Amino acid sequence: MQKDEMIQLHTFLLQLKTHLEDMVKNNGGVEFIPYKKLDVTPFQVYKSKREHKLAVFTLSRGIATLMSNNNCPGLEKVSNRLDQMAERFMTEKEKELLRSSIELKP
């Protein structure tokens, strides 16, 4: 997948996240703390393809977790697999950043 296609997918997933949060009235957004910690948005086209790929996997994991927490059974496995895939693209600094965000969860 080319970088511009990755950015388009990233944009779509961000729109989907917003729509799903509105649908389920999710005001907390704890599922998306790791995505927010990455600080990579689709509008930051200067970020690397790897960073956008990591953001896509992390955002997808948050979406799957949000859906599994709202009566969509079976998405826990999808969420876990996306987490594993995202970890493959992380640098040590990003892993540490996300570990600290997980520790902040209530």
MOTA-V506219 format. One record per helix or strand of 2 or more residues. SS is the DSSP state (H for helix, E for strand). FROM is the first residue (numbers start at 1). LEN is the number of residues. If there is no record, write none. Layout:
<<SS;FROM;LEN> <SS;FROM;LEN>>
This chain:
<<H;3;22> <H;30;9> <H;49;20> <H;75;14> <H;92;12>>
